[in-house]
Amino acid sequence: MDTSRPAPLRVVGALIEDGGRYMVCRRPASSNSWPGAWEFPGGKVEADEDDRAALARELDEALGIKVDVGALLHEVLGHNEGHRVLDFRVYRCAILGGVPRPLGVDEIRWVSADGLARMHFPTADRPAVRALLALSLRSAAGTAADPGRITP
């Protein structure tokens, strides 16, 4: 086993749906990584957290909302960003309290699955966007869908 490589940075995102539209957030222009890009709301998992606790904390800090973190929808493992490697997981979430406000992001939008395809996302988010589009198409066709898993 190669121990010279650092462990992947664990990152989580939320898929929050309302009436067929999905919440996305624009990263601050001052961000060190992907400034101004759109993303599923979420953030980094701290060493002492599990994914769900980290996602609930991040959404409270960045958007001022309390959420129920549900099932894993999609994951991208070992994603190489060049200067770091990410393990990115997207979970379905439901808002339990609060109204989303841009506390740690520049903007919040609610966008249809088709609209997501036309937005600029970080490369780690793009497979999740494609999976959501596929899920949307399968749902429209009335076929079953299951979460995706992508590994390099």
C-alpha angles and dihedrals in degrees: 000000000000107000095174092082116085118241114265117266107251113227129176132198135191128230103205114178129193121176095335094314126106130216117243129172132211114232116236115268086235093060117125090219126049097342112205094008122133120244144167105269115261138080149201124344112230120225093255096046137084119222096262095049090047092050093049090049094047093049091050092049098042101034108016094238136128114221143187106229109216137176126344108258102180143351135196111196127196094008108177113220091176097247094042143011121237136203102202123189128182119204130190109247136186123205110241098176144358133038115266111255127176098249098143100014133061098234143359123214136178108220136178118244089254091051091055090063090063096051129092109249131174111263093253091058096048097080089051090052090051090048090051091050090050090047090050091050092047091048091050089050091048096242127134120261133198133191119279129233122198124187125173 
